[in-house]
Amino acid sequence: MDFGDFDALSFDCYGTLIDWETGIAGVLAPWAHNNGLDLTDEALLTAYSTHEAQAEADHPADRYPLILARSLRELGRELGVPVTDEDANRLGASVPDWPAFPDSPGALQALAQRPGFVKSRDSLMDAAYDDQVYVDDRTIDSHIKRLRKKFKVVDDDFEMIETLYGVGYRFKEA
């Protein structure tokens, strides 16, 4: 597959580039508080996740915002608290507001800006993080691995992000 043949590529980036847990918790926590529930974000997400998995299995053709809304309604039933249409729609409409992991935009931009140019781990970390955050250099390796895995779902022969051992990474020229 020649990626140069495409104007755009799309792949599932939730959990790889997008922090879906923070996004969902940002809607679930106020809903829970408004309904008198005293649950941590982790407890809410754990309870919620079983309903999302079931909704996806039962309704595989549904768009994701509908899956989210359906899952919140089921969570409400489980916890014995009401879920209004407004509550359900708020969660379904929240996806564009979910944050990217802090390092995703900078690292991707740094790699893609100059195809063929080698970027060291340090330069990718500098592009992705400010001076106030400490990350191990293996953090970049982990993100590159997850990106490759996502691209390979689309094209099993994907090899556009090249590792130069002991040096860094580069986005190959098309």
Buried (B, 14 or more C-beta within 10 A) or exposed (E): EEEEEEEEEEBEBBEBBBBBBEBBBBBBBEBBEEBEBEBEBEEBBEBBBEBBEBBBEEEEEBEBBBBBBBBBBBBBEEBEBEBEEEBBBBBBEBBEEBEBBBBBEBBBEBBEEEEEEBBBBEBBBBBBBEEEEEBEEEBBBEBBEBBBEBBEEBBEEBEBBEEEEEEBBBBEEE
